[in-house]
Amino acid sequence: MDWKSLNTLKGENNDMASKRKMVFGYRMEFGDISPCPEEAETVQYIYTAYLTGASFRHLAKELDKMDVPYDAGKHWNVNMVARILEDSRYIGTEVYPALISAEQLQAVQERRKQKRSIPSRTPAQAALYRLCGGTVPDSVARKVLKILNQVVGDPQLIKIEAFGVPSTEDIRRLRLELDRLLHTPPVDEEVARQKAMELAVLTLISVQMEEYEAHRLRSILGRRSKMVELDAELLRQGVQSVECQGDDVRVHLKNGQCLEA
């Protein structure tokens, strides 16, 4: 090792004194830098796992389970993982022996570049994700847009009526209680009558709420123009859920009505 390389190494060691005495994966032996077996294997594991799809967070959790700390007494974190994945010294220099191939480092850099270039979800995409309960293909988003634009073009498609018998959690509970009362002799007619009245009132309120929602949706949609792309606020205001089965898409509105495409 020449004096220039030795001075470089000393400078690096001094800079990292508060964190590590040596670049992770190496150790000093008789004045030369050589791979530290356990740490070198960990570096290779990190590169291999990342290239097979592991995230920084997942890697940090897995590395915490191993008895190979980055800094003694500290847990692994995503910054430590990132530091290792961006360190070009691991492919070998005049000072540091190679722990990985240049191809591995390049592949890691390409994957990181691709992840940075992936655009984040728009508000509408995020709203549609929640309504569908998962990632939504563009074809589904287009069908939802088509359905909503049909209603924007003709708000009278929103029916001012209840769609089936409403079924909230309270209604289901009362229905079960009433059913048990009527099928458990001797029947307490007064209690059964009271439960039946409660059930009727709740059902009526639910029907009225559906009719109110229908009028509200007509008002909202009647003030809008047809959309070029989905609007997050409209999805939040008017859609209860989106159901996808194969090529069929069903949009469940907040008044209980279901529209299909």
Secondary structure, 3 states (H helix, E strand, C coil): CCHHHHHHHHHHHHHCCCCCCCCCCEEEECCEEEECHHHHHHHHHHHHHHHCCCCHHHHHHHHHHCCCCCCCCCCCCHHHHHHHHCCHHHHCCCCCCCCCCHHHHHHHHHHHHHHHHCCCCCHHHHHHHHHHCCCCCHHHHHHHHHHHHHHHHCHHHCCCCCCCCCCCHHHHHHHHHHHHHHCCCCCCHHHHHHHHHHHHHHHHHHHHHHHHHHHHHHHHHHCCCCCCCCCHHHHHHHEEEEEEECCEEEEEECCCCEEEC
